[in-house]
Amino acid sequence: MSRNNYTFTSESVSEGHPDKVCDRISDAVLDAFLAEEPEARVACETFATTNRVVIGGEVGLSDQDKLSDYMKQIEDIARACIKDIGYEQDKFHWKSCEITNLLHEQSAHIAQGVDASNEKDEGAGDQGIMFGYATNETDALMPAPIHYAHAMLRRLAEVRKNGTEPALGPDAKSQLSVIYRDGQPVGVSSVVLSTQHLDENLSSDDIRALVSPYIYEVLPEGWLTDDTEWHVNPTGKFVIGGPDGDAGLTGRKIIVDTYGGAAPHGGGAFSGKDPTKVDRSAAYAARYLAKNVVAAGMATRCTIQLSYAIGVSRPLSIYCDTFGTGEAPDSTIETAIGQVMDLTPRGIREHLSLNRPIYQRTAAYGHFGRAPDEDGGFSWERTDLANVLKGSV
């Protein structure tokens, strides 16, 4: 039997966190290639440390002879990302850090499994399991702890970048412990925030006074009380941040990117991977399906698992768990899912219009729980399949 009264904690990191700097660069490289060729193949990894960024991985174009022309853009793309994030530190500055591009042509042995056909039988780019999750505890149908941990940092980034709070630096982490009663979030037992600050004379108390109005602003009214514990910059000064303070690497924040630990994760990272990689596209499809199940009122919570094999187009399995809240048996929902959406890699890309340069914006503050954009970004957050799903069970 599931517990109804408990405290659950999730963390988030800002766009200036070293790992997120790397995710941003990897996804910006992906977007650049997709803008040139929607069927481009990209698997881009980034490493960042003091005054250095290294970009590697593989890239495939229909005309590989053009690859060298596109490679010339990579350094400028990386610098633009670092500049937008806000790094102008002595030992990590967008103008002066050394950028090494080691991207190379895609392996022919990997390509052969994916490129077998341009039709529906196109194979998955790799084997793996992918999970999607949705819950009705927030309007975004996301778990409250990760949803509001993201919201805190996103708001602080806004006031930092618009000049309202120039003392804040780009690097930050949040952690939120949410109290549940009768299965629903009702309050916060503790707030943890570590944020870089550019004035080394600011104390932890000064930083708390600066950030707390914005935290009150984004959390539901009444969730912060006199009993809430606050830990703001608990170690003291946090002036040296970003890759100068700690190395960063693409794909190390997979729980931050998804559901904050409230749901399973298949293990594959998203950033830097084009949508033929089911690590990314099938995880988006699983979220889309789970969200539509909940949006249709078919369940209050839903986990969807999809599994694939490299070179094989159809999912090997579809699994649904509504945790006893479903209006129909989970097995019935599984059958319906396979009927209402083509879950081949190409079918997913076409249904969600994923072959577009829409990924750089996903690199920070979560891939899920975001509003769909007019240009097709976050298309997996739509709830346009809810009535179709409900009518099929």
C-alpha positions in Angstrom: 0.0 0.0 0.0 1.4 3.4 -0.9 2.1 6.0 1.8 -0.1 9.1 2.0 1.8 11.1 4.6 5.5 11.7 4.0 8.2 14.3 3.0 9.9 14.0 -0.4 12.9 16.0 -1.6 14.1 16.9 -5.1 16.9 19.1 -6.3 17.6 21.4 -9.3 20.6 23.2 -10.7 20.8 26.4 -12.6 21.8 27.0 -16.2 25.2 28.1 -14.8 25.9 24.8 -13.1 29.0 23.3 -14.8 27.1 20.2 -16.0 24.3 22.4 -17.3 26.8 24.6 -19.2 27.9 21.4 -21.0 24.3 20.3 -21.6 23.6 23.7 -23.1 26.5 23.6 -25.5 25.8 20.1 -26.6 22.1 20.9 -27.3 23.2 24.2 -29.1 25.4 22.1 -31.4 22.5 19.7 -32.0 20.2 22.6 -32.9 22.7 24.1 -35.3 22.9 20.8 -37.3 19.2 20.3 -37.2 18.7 23.8 -38.5 20.8 22.9 -41.5 19.4 19.4 -42.0 16.4 18.0 -40.1 17.7 14.5 -40.5 21.2 15.3 -39.2 22.7 12.8 -36.7 24.3 14.2 -33.7 25.7 12.7 -30.5 27.6 15.6 -28.9 29.4 15.5 -25.5 30.9 18.5 -23.8 33.4 18.8 -20.9 34.2 22.0 -19.2 36.8 23.0 -16.6 38.9 26.0 -15.7 39.3 28.1 -18.9 38.6 25.2 -21.1 35.8 23.5 -23.0 36.2 20.3 -24.9 33.5 19.2 -27.4 33.5 15.6 -28.8 31.2 13.0 -30.3 29.9 12.2 -33.7 27.9 14.0 -36.4 26.3 12.6 -39.5 25.0 14.6 -42.5 23.5 13.3 -45.8 26.5 15.0 -47.5 29.5 14.3 -45.3 31.6 16.5 -47.6 29.9 19.5 -46.1 30.8 18.5 -42.5 33.9 20.6 -42.4 31.9 23.8 -43.2 29.6 23.2 -40.3 32.4 22.3 -37.9 33.7 25.9 -38.2 30.6 27.1 -36.3 31.2 25.0 -33.2 33.5 27.4 -31.3 31.2 30.4 -31.9 28.2 28.3 -30.7 30.0 27.4 -27.5 31.0 31.0 -26.8 27.5 32.3 -27.4 26.1 29.8 -24.9 28.7 30.7 -22.2 28.0 34.4 -22.8 24.2 34.0 -22.5 24.6 32.0 -19.3 26.6 34.9 -18.0 30.2 33.8 -17.4 32.8 36.6 -17.4 35.1 35.3 -14.7 38.8 35.6 -14.9 39.2 31.8 -15.2 36.0 31.1 -17.2 35.1 33.9 -19.6 33.1 33.5 -22.8 35.7 35.5 -24.7 38.9 33.9 -23.6 38.3 30.2 -22.5 40.0 27.7 -24.8 37.6 25.7 -26.9 38.6 22.4 -28.5 36.3 20.7 -31.1 36.8 17.0 -31.4 33.6 16.1 -33.2 33.9 13.5 -35.9 31.9 11.7 -38.6 29.3 9.2 -37.3 30.3 5.6 -37.1 29.0 3.7 -40.2 28.3 0.7 -38.0 25.9 2.7 -35.8 24.3 4.4 -38.8 23.5 1.1 -40.6 21.0 0.1 -37.9 19.3 3.5 -38.0 19.4 4.2 -41.7 18.1 0.9 -43.0 15.0 2.7 -44.3 13.4 6.0 -44.5 10.1 4.3 -43.9 8.4 3.3 -40.6 10.8 0.4 -40.1 13.7 2.7 -39.4 15.5 1.2 -36.4 16.1 2.7 -33.0 19.5 4.3 -32.5 20.2 2.2 -29.5 18.8 -0.3 -27.1 17.3 0.9 -23.8 14.4 1.5 -21.5 12.7 4.9 -21.2 10.2 6.1 -18.6 7.5 8.8 -18.6 5.6 10.0 -15.6 2.7 12.4 -14.7 0.8 13.3 -11.6 -2.1 15.7 -10.9 -0.4 17.2 -7.9 0.6 20.3 -9.9 -1.0 22.2 -12.9 2.0 21.1 -15.0 1.2 17.4 -14.0 4.6 17.2 -12.5 5.8 16.1 -9.0 5.8 19.2 -6.8 9.3 19.0 -5.4 11.1 19.1 -8.7 8.6 21.5 -10.3 9.1 24.1 -7.6 12.9 23.5 -7.2 13.1 24.4 -10.9 10.8 27.4 -10.5 13.0 28.9 -7.7 16.2 28.8 -9.8 14.4 29.9 -13.0 13.1 33.0 -11.2 16.5 33.8 -9.7 18.0 33.5 -13.2 15.4 35.9 -14.5 16.2 38.6 -12.0 19.9 38.1 -12.4 19.9 38.4 -16.1 17.5 41.4 -16.3 19.7 43.4 -13.9 17.3 43.4 -10.9 19.7 41.4 -8.8 23.2 42.0 -10.3 24.9 40.5 -7.2 23.8 37.0 -8.2 26.1 34.7 -10.2 25.2 32.1 -12.8 25.9 29.0 -10.7 23.3 27.8 -8.3 21.6 24.7 -6.8 18.3 24.3 -5.0 16.7 21.5 -3.0 13.1 21.4 -1.7 11.6 19.0 0.8 7.9 18.9 0.3 5.4 17.7 2.9 2.6 15.4 1.7 -0.7 14.8 3.5 -3.2 12.4 2.1 -1.0 12.0 -0.9 -1.0 15.7 -1.8 1.7 18.4 -1.3 0.8 20.9 1.4 4.0 22.6 2.5 7.7 22.8 2.6 9.8 21.5 5.5 13.1 22.8 4.2 14.6 25.0 1.6 18.2 24.6 0.5 19.8 27.1 -1.9 23.4 27.6 -2.8 23.9 30.5 -5.2 27.0 32.1 -6.6 27.4 35.8 -5.7 29.7 38.3 -7.3 30.2 40.4 -4.1 32.4 38.4 -1.8 31.4 40.6 1.1 27.9 39.2 1.2 27.1 36.8 4.0 24.7 33.9 4.0 22.2 36.0 5.8 22.6 38.7 3.1 21.9 36.2 0.4 18.9 34.8 2.2 17.4 38.3 2.5 18.1 38.8 -1.2 16.6 35.6 -2.5 13.8 34.8 -0.1 11.2 37.2 -1.7 11.6 35.4 -5.0 11.2 32.0 -3.4 8.0 33.1 -1.6 6.8 34.4 -5.0 7.1 31.1 -6.8 5.9 28.7 -4.1 2.2 28.2 -3.4 0.8 30.5 -0.7 1.1 29.0 2.8 3.8 26.4 1.9 6.5 28.4 3.7 5.9 28.7 7.4 7.7 29.5 10.6 8.6 25.8 10.9 10.3 25.8 7.5 14.1 25.3 7.8 16.2 27.5 5.5 19.8 26.7 4.4 21.0 29.4 2.1 24.7 29.2 1.1 25.3 27.1 4.2 29.0 26.8 3.6 29.5 30.5 3.5 31.0 32.4 0.5 30.2 31.1 -3.0 32.1 33.5 -5.4 34.0 31.0 -7.6 31.4 29.1 -9.6 30.8 27.3 -12.8 33.5 25.2 -14.5 36.2 27.1 -12.7 34.9 25.9 -9.4 34.0 22.3 -10.5 34.3 20.4 -13.8 31.2 19.9 -15.9 30.1 17.1 -18.2 27.1 16.6 -20.5 24.4 14.2 -19.1 25.2 14.1 -15.4 21.9 15.6 -14.2 19.5 13.1 -15.5 17.3 13.1 -12.4 17.2 16.9 -12.4 16.2 16.7 -16.1 13.2 14.4 -15.4 11.2 13.9 -12.3 13.5 14.6 -9.4 13.6 11.0 -8.3 9.8 10.7 -8.0 9.7 8.3 -10.9 12.0 5.7 -12.5 14.7 6.8 -15.0 16.0 4.5 -17.8 19.5 5.8 -17.4 20.1 7.5 -20.7 20.8 11.3 -20.8 19.1 13.6 -23.3 21.3 16.5 -24.2 23.4 16.5 -27.3 21.4 13.6 -28.9 19.3 13.9 -32.0 15.8 12.4 -31.9 16.7 9.2 -33.6 18.2 8.3 -30.2 15.4 6.8 -28.3 17.1 7.8 -25.1 15.7 11.2 -25.9 12.7 10.8 -28.2 11.1 7.8 -26.5 11.5 9.4 -23.1 9.6 12.4 -24.5 7.0 10.1 -26.0 6.6 8.3 -22.6 6.1 11.6 -20.8 3.6 12.7 -23.5 1.6 9.5 -23.1 1.7 9.5 -19.3 0.6 13.2 -19.2 -2.3 12.6 -21.6 -3.5 9.6 -19.4 -3.6 11.9 -16.4 -5.0 14.9 -18.3 -7.8 12.7 -19.6 -8.8 11.9 -16.0 -8.0 8.2 -16.6 -5.6 8.2 -13.5 -4.2 10.6 -11.0 -0.7 9.2 -11.4 0.8 7.3 -14.3 4.2 5.8 -15.3 4.8 4.6 -18.8 7.9 2.5 -19.8 9.0 1.8 -23.3 11.8 -0.5 -24.4 13.8 -0.7 -27.7 16.6 -2.6 -29.4 19.1 -1.0 -31.7 18.1 -1.4 -35.3 14.6 -2.6 -34.4 11.7 -0.1 -35.1 8.9 -1.3 -32.8 9.1 -1.1 -29.0 9.8 -4.4 -27.4 7.4 -3.7 -24.6 4.9 -1.1 -23.4 4.3 -0.9 -19.6 1.8 1.2 -17.7 1.4 1.7 -13.9 -1.4 3.9 -12.6 -0.7 3.0 -9.0 -4.2 1.8 -8.4 -5.7 5.1 -9.5 -6.7 4.1 -13.0 -10.3 4.2 -14.3 -9.3 1.2 -16.6 -7.0 -1.7 -16.0 -3.3 -0.8 -16.7 -3.2 -3.6 -19.3 -6.1 -1.9 -21.2 -4.2 1.4 -21.2 -1.1 -0.3 -22.5 -3.1 -1.7 -25.4 -4.6 1.7 -26.1 -1.2 3.4 -26.1 0.1 1.2 -28.8 -3.0 1.9 -30.9 -3.2 5.7 -30.6 0.5 6.5 -31.3 3.1 5.1 -33.7 5.9 4.4 -31.3 8.6 3.6 -33.9 11.5 6.1 -33.8 10.2 7.8 -36.9 6.6 7.7 -35.8 7.6 9.5 -32.5 9.6 12.1 -34.4 6.8 12.8 -36.8 4.0 12.9 -34.1 5.9 15.3 -31.9 7.7 17.1 -34.7 11.1 16.5 -33.2 13.3 17.1 -36.2 13.7 20.8 -35.4 16.2 23.0 -33.6 14.2 23.1 -30.3 16.6 21.5 -27.9 18.9 24.2 -26.5 16.0 25.5 -24.4 15.6 22.2 -22.7 19.1 22.2 -21.3 18.2 23.8 -18.0 15.2 23.7 -15.6 13.9 20.4 -16.7 12.7 18.8 -19.9 9.2 18.2 -18.6 6.5 20.4 -17.0 7.2 23.2 -19.4 4.5 25.0 -21.5 4.6 24.0 -25.2 6.1 26.7 -27.5 4.5 28.0 -30.6 7.4 26.8 -32.7 7.0 23.2 -31.5 9.3 23.3 -28.5 8.2 21.0 -25.7 5.6 19.4 -28.0 5.7 16.4 -25.7 3.9 18.6 -23.1 0.7 18.9 -25.2 -2.4 17.2 -24.0 -4.0 16.8 -27.4 -4.1 13.0 -27.2 -6.2 12.9 -24.0 -9.7 12.5 -25.6 -8.3 10.0 -28.1 -6.8 7.9 -25.3 -10.0 8.1 -23.2 -12.1 7.1 -26.1 -10.0 4.0 -26.9 -10.4 2.3 -23.5 
